[in-house]
Amino acid sequence: MKPLSGVPQRMTRSGIRVLMEIASRLPDVIHLEVGEPDFATPEHIVDGAFEAVSAGFTKYTANAGLLSLRQAIVEKLARVNQLQRDVRHVIVTSGAVCALGTSVLAVAEAGDEVLIPDPGWPNYESMVLLAHAVPVRYPLDRAQAFMPDLDDLARRVTPRTKALLINSPSNPAGAVFTKEMVEELAAFAERHDLYLISDEVYEELVFEGEHVSPARYDRDGRVISIFGASKTYAMTGWRLGYAVAPEPIAALLEKLVEPLISCASVISQKAAETALRGPQACVETFRRSYQRRRDLVVSLLEPDGLLATVPRGAFYALVDIGTSGMDSDTFARALLEESRVAVAPGATFGPQARQYVRISFATQEQALVEGLTRLKAFLAKRQGGRA
């Protein structure tokens, strides 16, 4: 029999999903491993979806998405991101992951190099490999609050480098890039003739500072911005994301959507339209809740030096397990088996995170406190009683 494709065989499964599957088979686990809001989708959004179904929105849409949703996105871009765009620049996809994957496919091909963050979401590497391109990690260091070092970044650029992928607010560190950093990254991409893919799915979950889209500084049409409904509106299962790109790139994204998904679910599109055009109080309610939980995490971990950095956005924190003498995979599995707490092993985000595990604080406060208390007790046993 002829061999199967080598590309998926070279891809590494996300350690987050591996731990999630193991945890699903165990009783009474406190789940801190998956980045998913614990809130229900707001009622007015669900009602909007039901109304759409009753009105007959159960068919295919254009590959790029419903015109009414794309117009709502254009209005949101002006209101939230200070970006003046039109519907030609907006491509709706089945989740932000699809927007990211098609963006990589649109700019990179066999042999091209794509700079990806380390630590960074594991799927970035997989997406680059699926394009038959080469992922090149650039380090985000604790000493620099997990923001890029432009000098180091420049040393990693070669004649084959095609694109730079950035993520702010970031997963897994919760870093929020400063306005100055974002402007410098846009200039860096222009200087080195790179496409800039900006993952901004946590854009509205900022506790300190502000979220700034690098597309604000795009002078020659090289920035692709990725957004989604999942985190902002607690709509992970609705699978609705979108890419905003210069027109030539957007045209390629539209072509790529057709053979991959045809179009995003029309019901989800109408729900997202309701979310964007409806009351926005829920977004601030979610943000304030995550900030309270973030503060809980800081109060429990920072006094003992266990927090890699104070998260300024998103809903993740990196916990330093360096004193345990265990690698992050072993630590995460042992913590799950012995203490029934599920966390994500840092190594799945890249070599820079090997001494950490990632926790998600998108969970109820009581469970969060109990989970972190167990984690600290587990770690104390492994380091001679030091908490």
C-alpha positions as CSV (number, residue, x, y, z in Angstrom):
1,M,0.0,0.0,0.0
2,K,1.3,3.5,-0.8
3,P,2.4,5.6,2.1
4,L,0.0,8.2,3.7
5,S,0.9,11.9,3.6
6,G,4.0,12.7,5.6
7,V,2.8,16.2,6.7
8,P,0.2,15.2,9.3
9,Q,2.5,12.5,10.5
10,R,5.1,15.2,11.3
11,M,2.6,17.3,13.2
12,T,2.6,17.0,17.0
13,R,-0.7,16.8,18.8
14,S,-1.4,19.7,21.1
15,G,-0.6,18.8,24.7
16,I,-3.7,20.7,25.7
17,R,-6.0,18.3,23.9
18,V,-4.0,15.3,25.1
19,L,-4.5,16.3,28.8
20,M,-8.1,17.2,28.1
21,E,-8.8,13.7,26.8
22,I,-7.1,12.0,29.7
23,A,-8.9,14.3,32.2
24,S,-12.3,13.4,30.5
25,R,-11.8,9.8,31.7
26,L,-11.2,10.7,35.3
27,P,-13.7,11.7,38.0
28,D,-13.9,15.0,39.9
29,V,-11.2,16.8,37.8
30,I,-10.8,20.6,38.1
31,H,-10.3,21.8,34.6
32,L,-7.7,24.5,34.2
33,E,-6.3,23.2,30.9
34,V,-8.7,24.4,28.2
35,G,-9.1,28.1,27.1
36,E,-12.8,28.2,26.9
37,P,-15.1,30.7,28.6
38,D,-17.3,29.1,31.3
39,F,-20.1,31.6,30.5
40,A,-23.1,30.6,28.4
41,T,-23.6,32.5,25.2
42,P,-25.7,35.6,26.1
43,E,-29.4,35.0,25.7
44,H,-30.0,37.7,23.1
45,I,-27.4,36.1,20.8
46,V,-29.0,32.7,21.1
47,D,-32.4,34.3,20.5
48,G,-31.0,35.9,17.3
49,A,-29.9,32.5,16.1
50,F,-33.4,31.0,16.7
51,E,-35.0,33.9,14.9
52,A,-32.7,33.4,11.9
53,V,-33.6,29.7,11.7
54,S,-37.3,30.6,11.8
55,A,-36.8,33.1,9.1
56,G,-35.2,30.5,6.8
57,F,-31.5,31.1,7.3
58,T,-30.6,27.4,6.9
59,K,-28.8,27.5,3.5
60,Y,-25.4,28.1,2.1
61,T,-24.0,31.6,2.0
62,A,-21.3,33.2,-0.2
63,N,-17.9,31.8,0.6
64,A,-16.9,35.1,2.2
65,G,-20.0,35.1,4.4
66,L,-23.3,37.0,4.7
67,L,-23.0,40.5,3.4
68,S,-25.0,41.8,6.4
69,L,-22.5,40.1,8.8
70,R,-19.5,41.5,6.9
71,Q,-21.0,45.0,7.1
72,A,-21.5,44.5,10.9
73,I,-17.8,43.5,11.1
74,V,-16.8,46.6,9.1
75,E,-18.7,48.7,11.7
76,K,-17.1,46.9,14.5
77,L,-13.6,47.4,13.0
78,A,-14.2,51.2,13.0
79,R,-15.7,51.3,16.5
80,V,-13.3,48.9,18.3
81,N,-10.1,48.8,16.2
82,Q,-10.0,52.2,14.6
83,L,-9.7,50.5,11.2
84,Q,-11.5,51.9,8.2
85,R,-12.3,48.9,5.9
86,D,-15.1,47.7,3.7
87,V,-16.7,44.4,3.1
88,R,-14.2,43.5,0.4
89,H,-11.6,43.1,3.1
90,V,-13.6,40.8,5.3
91,I,-13.7,37.0,5.0
92,V,-15.9,35.0,7.4
93,T,-14.7,31.6,8.4
94,S,-15.6,28.6,10.6
95,G,-13.8,29.8,13.7
96,A,-10.7,32.0,13.9
97,V,-8.6,28.9,13.5
98,C,-9.8,28.6,10.0
99,A,-9.0,32.3,9.4
100,L,-5.5,31.7,10.6
101,G,-4.9,28.5,8.6
102,T,-6.2,30.0,5.4
103,S,-4.1,33.1,6.0
104,V,-0.9,31.0,6.3
105,L,-1.9,29.1,3.1
106,A,-2.5,32.4,1.3
107,V,1.0,33.8,1.9
108,A,3.3,30.7,2.4
109,E,4.2,27.7,0.2
110,A,6.7,24.9,0.2
111,G,10.1,26.0,1.5
112,D,9.0,29.4,2.8
113,E,9.8,30.2,6.4
114,V,7.2,31.6,8.9
115,L,8.2,33.2,12.2
116,I,6.0,31.9,15.0
117,P,6.1,32.9,18.7
118,D,7.7,30.7,21.4
119,P,5.8,30.3,23.6
120,G,2.8,30.3,21.3
121,W,-0.4,28.4,20.5
122,P,0.6,24.9,19.3
123,N,-1.6,25.1,16.2
124,Y,0.6,27.9,14.7
125,E,3.3,25.3,14.0
126,S,0.7,22.8,12.5
127,M,-0.7,25.4,10.2
128,V,2.7,26.3,8.8
129,L,3.5,22.6,8.3
130,L,0.2,22.1,6.4
131,A,1.4,24.8,4.0
132,H,4.6,22.7,3.5
133,A,6.4,25.7,4.9
134,V,9.0,25.8,7.7
135,P,8.1,27.1,11.2
136,V,10.8,29.2,12.7
137,R,10.3,30.0,16.4
138,Y,11.3,33.4,17.9
139,P,11.6,33.6,21.7
140,L,9.3,35.6,23.9
141,D,11.3,36.0,27.1
142,R,10.0,36.4,30.7
143,A,12.5,39.3,31.3
144,Q,10.8,41.2,28.5
145,A,7.2,40.5,29.6
146,F,6.9,38.0,26.8
147,M,7.1,40.6,24.1
148,P,9.4,40.1,21.0
149,D,13.0,41.3,20.9
150,L,13.3,42.9,17.5
151,D,17.1,42.5,17.3
152,D,16.7,38.7,17.9
153,L,13.8,38.6,15.5
154,A,15.9,40.2,12.8
155,R,18.6,37.6,13.2
156,R,16.1,34.9,12.4
157,V,15.0,36.5,9.1
158,T,16.5,34.8,6.0
159,P,15.9,35.2,2.3
160,R,13.2,32.4,2.7
161,T,11.3,34.2,5.4
162,K,7.8,35.0,4.2
163,A,5.7,35.9,7.1
164,L,5.7,36.9,10.8
165,L,2.9,35.7,13.1
166,I,2.2,37.6,16.3
167,N,-0.4,37.2,19.0
168,S,-1.6,39.9,21.4
169,P,-3.2,39.6,23.9
170,S,-1.3,36.4,24.0
171,N,-1.8,32.7,24.6
172,P,-0.2,31.3,26.9
173,A,1.4,34.3,28.8
174,G,-1.4,36.9,28.7
175,A,1.0,39.5,27.4
176,V,-0.5,42.7,25.8
177,F,1.9,44.3,23.4
178,T,2.3,48.1,23.9
179,K,1.3,50.5,21.1
180,E,5.0,51.2,20.5
181,M,5.8,47.5,20.1
182,V,2.9,47.0,17.7
183,E,4.0,49.9,15.6
184,E,7.6,48.7,15.6
185,L,6.5,45.2,14.5
186,A,4.5,46.6,11.6
187,A,7.6,48.6,10.6
188,F,9.7,45.5,11.0
189,A,7.5,43.5,8.6
190,E,7.7,46.4,6.1
191,R,11.4,46.7,6.4
192,H,12.0,43.0,5.9
193,D,9.2,42.6,3.3
194,L,7.2,40.1,5.4
195,Y,3.5,39.5,5.6
196,L,2.3,40.1,9.2
197,I,-0.4,37.8,10.5
198,S,-1.9,39.1,13.7
199,D,-3.9,36.8,15.9
200,E,-6.2,39.1,17.9
201,V,-8.9,36.8,19.2
202,Y,-8.5,38.0,22.8
203,E,-8.7,41.7,21.7
204,E,-11.5,42.7,24.1
205,L,-10.1,40.8,27.2
206,V,-7.5,43.4,28.3
207,F,-6.9,44.3,32.0
208,E,-4.1,46.7,31.7
209,G,-3.0,48.7,28.7
210,E,-4.9,48.7,25.4
211,H,-5.2,46.4,22.5
212,V,-3.8,47.9,19.3
213,S,-4.2,46.3,15.9
214,P,-1.0,46.4,13.7
215,A,-3.3,47.0,10.7
216,R,-3.5,50.6,11.9
217,Y,0.1,51.0,10.7
218,D,-0.1,49.0,7.5
219,R,1.0,51.3,4.7
220,D,1.4,48.9,1.9
221,G,-1.1,46.0,2.4
222,R,0.8,43.3,4.2
223,V,-1.2,42.9,7.5
224,I,-3.8,40.2,8.0
225,S,-5.8,40.5,11.2
226,I,-7.6,37.6,12.7
227,F,-10.7,38.0,15.0
228,G,-13.4,35.7,16.3
229,A,-16.6,35.5,18.3
230,S,-15.5,32.7,20.6
231,K,-13.7,34.5,23.3
232,T,-15.4,37.9,23.2
233,Y,-19.0,36.6,23.3
234,A,-18.5,33.1,24.8
235,M,-19.3,31.5,21.5
236,T,-16.6,28.8,21.2
237,G,-19.0,26.1,19.9
238,W,-20.6,28.3,17.3
239,R,-17.3,28.3,15.3
240,L,-17.3,31.8,13.9
241,G,-14.2,33.8,13.1
242,Y,-13.0,36.2,10.4
243,A,-10.0,37.6,8.7
244,V,-9.5,41.2,7.7
245,A,-6.9,41.6,4.9
246,P,-5.9,43.8,2.0
247,E,-8.1,43.1,-1.0
248,P,-5.6,40.9,-3.0
249,I,-5.1,38.7,0.0
250,A,-8.8,38.7,0.9
251,A,-9.5,37.4,-2.6
252,L,-7.2,34.4,-2.0
253,L,-8.8,33.7,1.4
254,E,-12.2,33.6,-0.3
255,K,-10.9,31.1,-2.8
256,L,-9.4,29.0,0.0
257,V,-12.6,28.9,2.0
258,E,-14.5,27.2,-0.8
259,P,-12.6,23.9,-0.9
260,L,-12.1,23.8,2.9
261,I,-15.5,24.7,4.4
262,S,-17.6,26.1,1.6
263,C,-18.8,28.8,4.0
264,A,-19.3,29.2,7.8
265,S,-22.6,28.0,9.3
266,V,-25.2,30.5,8.4
267,I,-26.9,30.1,11.8
268,S,-23.6,31.0,13.5
269,Q,-23.2,33.9,11.1
270,K,-26.6,35.3,12.1
271,A,-25.7,34.8,15.8
272,A,-22.5,36.7,15.3
273,E,-24.3,39.5,13.6
274,T,-26.6,39.7,16.6
275,A,-23.6,39.8,18.9
276,L,-21.9,42.6,17.0
277,R,-25.0,44.7,16.5
278,G,-26.6,44.0,19.9
279,P,-26.0,45.1,23.5
280,Q,-22.3,45.0,24.3
281,A,-22.7,45.0,28.1
282,C,-22.0,41.3,28.2
283,V,-18.4,41.9,26.9
284,E,-17.6,44.1,29.8
285,T,-19.2,41.8,32.3
286,F,-17.0,38.9,31.0
287,R,-13.9,41.1,31.0
288,R,-14.5,42.2,34.6
289,S,-15.0,38.6,35.7
290,Y,-11.8,37.5,34.1
291,Q,-10.0,40.3,35.7
292,R,-11.3,39.3,39.2
293,R,-10.1,35.8,38.5
294,R,-6.7,37.1,37.2
295,D,-6.3,39.0,40.5
296,L,-7.1,35.8,42.4
297,V,-4.4,34.0,40.4
298,V,-1.9,36.7,41.2
299,S,-2.7,36.7,44.9
300,L,-2.2,32.9,45.1
301,L,0.9,32.5,42.9
302,E,2.9,35.7,42.9
303,P,3.9,35.8,46.6
304,D,5.6,32.4,46.1
305,G,7.4,33.4,42.9
306,L,5.3,30.9,40.8
307,L,3.9,33.4,38.3
308,A,6.0,33.9,35.1
309,T,4.4,37.3,34.5
310,V,1.2,39.1,35.6
311,P,-1.3,38.5,32.7
312,R,-2.4,41.8,31.3
313,G,-5.0,40.2,28.9
314,A,-6.6,37.0,27.7
315,F,-7.4,34.4,30.5
316,Y,-4.2,32.4,30.9
317,A,-1.2,32.4,33.2
318,L,2.1,30.5,33.1
319,V,3.1,28.8,36.4
320,D,6.8,28.2,37.1
321,I,7.4,24.6,38.0
322,G,11.2,24.8,37.6
323,T,11.9,23.8,41.2
324,S,9.9,20.5,40.8
325,G,12.7,18.9,38.8
326,M,10.1,17.5,36.4
327,D,9.5,18.3,32.8
328,S,6.1,20.0,32.1
329,D,4.5,16.9,30.5
330,T,5.4,14.7,33.4
331,F,4.3,17.4,35.9
332,A,0.9,17.9,34.2
333,R,0.2,14.2,34.1
334,A,1.2,13.6,37.6
335,L,-0.8,16.6,38.9
336,L,-3.8,15.2,37.1
337,E,-3.4,11.7,38.4
338,E,-2.6,12.6,42.0
339,S,-4.4,15.8,42.6
340,R,-7.2,15.8,39.9
341,V,-6.2,19.1,38.5
342,A,-5.8,19.4,34.7
343,V,-3.3,22.0,33.3
344,A,-1.6,22.4,30.0
345,P,2.1,21.4,29.8
346,G,4.3,24.3,28.9
347,A,6.4,22.4,26.4
348,T,3.4,22.2,24.0
349,F,3.7,25.9,23.5
350,G,7.4,25.7,22.6
351,P,10.8,25.2,24.2
352,Q,10.7,28.6,25.9
353,A,7.9,27.3,28.1
354,R,9.4,24.0,29.2
355,Q,9.6,25.1,32.9
356,Y,6.0,26.2,33.0
357,V,2.5,24.8,32.9
358,R,-0.3,27.0,31.6
359,I,-3.6,27.5,33.5
360,S,-6.8,29.0,32.2
361,F,-8.7,31.1,34.6
362,A,-11.8,31.0,32.5
363,T,-13.5,28.9,35.2
364,Q,-15.5,29.5,38.3
365,E,-13.7,31.2,41.1
366,Q,-14.2,28.4,43.7
367,A,-12.8,25.8,41.3
368,L,-9.9,28.1,40.4
369,V,-8.9,28.6,44.0
370,E,-9.2,25.0,44.8
371,G,-7.2,24.0,41.7
372,L,-4.4,26.4,42.4
373,T,-4.3,25.3,46.1
374,R,-3.9,21.7,45.0
375,L,-1.2,22.7,42.4
376,K,0.8,24.5,45.0
377,A,0.5,21.6,47.5
378,F,1.6,19.2,44.8
379,L,4.6,21.4,43.8
380,A,5.6,21.9,47.5
381,K,5.9,18.1,47.8
382,R,8.2,18.0,44.9
383,Q,10.6,20.7,46.1
384,G,11.2,19.7,49.7
385,G,8.3,21.6,51.3
386,R,8.8,25.0,49.6
387,A,5.5,26.4,48.4
